[in-house]
């Protein structure tokens, strides 16, 4: 299952039923769990842990040094990848930039061709990252998010659960969960189709809609809207929305609503 031209470091730990293609290089500090398929010309180096059932496409680069001018090559840091991810051709996933830190990818994610995951990013589960997406350092992407092709995410920002980010967009502010985001730091409405597909009940979807309108369409500023939200008991998913916004405003802030959008489309 390991091609004769592959180079495997003496300390690498390769589990059962792992396929490694021609001319791939696996470093001595790498651990690969059962049932992984690694294509040709893949490089996995540094302290990288690859969970069970991952498929890694030709030319992917995992565990490389971070693109950080302050990084020292002697720093020991890691990449940690969960299970059943699809990582397509030419993806790059850089390791953490500070000692003992890690870039982390969860389970069941799909990274399409040329996606770049910068140092110390944290990717949840069932995330889809389309072609040529760029994530700067310390970006967090929560479960079931969809990042459209060619979109760019500034370092230290967060994309919430079940968001859709339109392709060729750019974001430097946090994107609250359940929304559609596009262009340059704008929110255009709720991901209503995604919520239905994810099994959210009508009551939950209505609560999220009310939460969205309170934050974005009530005429209150964000802090005032959050204060008003405390006057009512909300469902767990609506509270998730408010908690995200409350945390974001102490850091980068949230993407604003695009005023040409129609509230009737929510």
SVG drawing of the C-alpha trace seen along z (x, -y; Angstrom):
<svg xmlns="http://www.w3.org/2000/svg" viewBox="-42 -53 58 56">
<polyline fill="none" stroke="black" stroke-width="0.4" points="0.0,0.0 3.1,-2.3 4.6,-3.1 8.3,-2.2 9.2,-5.8 7.5,-7.2 9.9,-8.4 8.9,-7.5 10.8,-8.9 12.1,-6.3 10.0,-7.6 6.7,-7.8 3.8,-5.8 1.7,-4.4 -1.3,-2.3 -3.1,0.5 -4.6,0.2 -2.9,-3.1 -2.1,-3.9 0.7,-6.3 1.2,-7.3 4.4,-7.8 7.0,-10.4 5.1,-11.4 7.2,-12.3 6.1,-11.5 8.2,-13.0 9.5,-11.1 7.2,-12.8 4.0,-12.0 1.3,-9.7 -1.3,-8.3 -4.2,-6.3 -6.0,-3.4 -7.6,-3.5 -6.1,-6.7 -5.4,-7.3 -2.6,-9.7 -2.0,-10.6 1.2,-11.3 3.6,-14.1 2.1,-14.8 4.3,-16.2 3.4,-15.7 6.1,-17.0 6.5,-18.2 4.4,-16.8 1.3,-16.0 -1.4,-13.6 -3.8,-12.3 -6.9,-10.5 -8.7,-7.5 -10.2,-7.4 -8.8,-10.6 -8.3,-11.1 -5.5,-13.5 -5.1,-14.5 -2.0,-14.8 0.4,-17.6 -1.1,-18.5 1.3,-20.1 0.5,-19.4 2.6,-20.6 4.7,-23.1 6.2,-26.1 3.7,-28.9 3.9,-32.1 4.8,-34.2 7.9,-36.4 8.3,-35.9 8.3,-32.1 11.4,-30.3 12.2,-27.0 13.1,-25.5 9.6,-26.0 7.8,-22.7 4.1,-22.9 1.6,-20.6 -1.2,-19.9 -4.0,-17.7 -6.5,-16.3 -9.5,-14.3 -11.3,-11.5 -12.9,-11.1 -11.8,-14.4 -11.4,-14.9 -8.4,-17.2 -8.0,-17.7 -5.1,-18.5 -2.6,-21.2 -4.2,-22.1 -1.8,-23.7 -2.2,-23.3 0.4,-25.0 1.3,-24.1 1.0,-26.3 3.3,-29.3 3.9,-29.3 5.4,-26.5 3.1,-23.5 0.3,-25.1 -1.7,-23.4 -3.7,-23.9 -6.8,-21.7 -9.2,-20.2 -12.2,-18.2 -14.1,-15.4 -16.0,-14.9 -14.7,-18.1 -14.2,-18.7 -11.3,-21.0 -11.3,-21.6 -8.4,-22.2 -5.9,-24.9 -7.5,-25.7 -5.0,-27.3 -5.4,-26.8 -3.1,-29.1 -1.3,-28.5 -3.4,-27.9 -6.7,-27.8 -9.5,-25.7 -11.9,-24.0 -15.0,-22.2 -16.9,-19.3 -18.7,-19.0 -17.3,-22.2 -17.0,-22.7 -14.1,-24.9 -14.2,-25.5 -11.4,-26.0 -8.8,-28.7 -10.2,-29.8 -7.5,-31.5 -7.7,-31.4 -5.2,-33.6 -3.7,-32.6 -6.0,-31.9 -9.2,-31.7 -12.0,-29.7 -14.6,-28.0 -17.5,-26.4 -19.4,-23.3 -21.3,-23.0 -20.0,-26.3 -19.7,-26.7 -16.9,-28.9 -17.3,-29.8 -14.5,-29.6 -11.8,-32.3 -13.1,-33.9 -10.6,-35.4 -10.7,-35.4 -8.5,-37.7 -6.5,-36.4 -8.1,-36.1 -11.7,-36.1 -14.5,-33.5 -17.1,-32.2 -20.1,-30.8 -22.0,-27.6 -24.0,-26.9 -23.0,-30.1 -22.6,-30.5 -19.9,-32.8 -20.2,-33.8 -17.3,-33.1 -14.8,-35.9 -15.7,-37.7 -13.4,-39.1 -14.0,-39.1 -12.2,-40.7 -15.1,-40.8 -16.8,-37.8 -19.7,-36.2 -22.5,-35.2 -24.0,-31.7 -26.8,-30.8 -26.3,-33.8 -25.4,-34.4 -22.4,-36.6 -20.9,-38.2 -18.9,-40.9 -16.7,-42.8 -17.9,-42.2 -21.6,-42.1 -24.4,-39.9 -27.4,-39.6 -29.8,-37.4 -30.3,-34.0 -29.3,-30.7 -32.9,-29.4 -32.3,-26.5 -29.3,-25.3 -31.2,-25.5 -34.0,-23.4 -31.6,-20.8 -29.8,-20.7 -33.1,-19.6 -34.0,-22.8 -37.6,-22.9 -39.9,-25.7 -40.0,-27.0 -36.2,-27.1 -36.0,-28.8 -38.5,-31.4 -36.5,-32.1 -33.3,-32.6 -35.2,-35.0 -36.4,-37.0 -32.9,-37.1 -31.5,-38.2 -34.0,-41.0 -33.3,-42.2 -29.6,-42.4 -29.7,-43.8 -33.1,-45.4 -34.4,-46.8 -32.7,-50.2 -30.8,-49.5 -27.0,-49.4 -25.5,-45.9 -25.0,-46.4 -28.5,-47.8 -29.9,-44.8 -28.0,-42.3 -29.3,-44.0 -32.9,-43.9 -32.4,-40.2 -32.1,-39.5 -35.7,-40.5 -36.9,-37.3 -36.3,-33.6 -34.9,-32.2 -34.3,-28.8 -30.8,-27.3 -30.1,-28.1 -31.2,-31.7 -29.1,-32.1 -26.2,-30.6 -26.6,-33.5 -26.7,-36.1 -23.7,-34.6 -21.7,-34.6 -22.5,-38.3 -21.7,-39.2 -18.3,-37.6 -17.5,-39.1 -18.2,-42.7 -15.5,-42.6 -13.0,-41.6 -13.4,-42.2 -17.1,-43.0 -19.6,-41.4 -20.3,-41.9 -23.1,-44.5 -26.3,-43.9 -26.3,-45.1 -29.0,-47.7 -30.1,-47.1 -31.2,-43.6 -34.9,-42.9 -36.0,-41.9 -38.8,-40.0 -36.3,-37.5 -35.3,-36.3"/>
</svg>
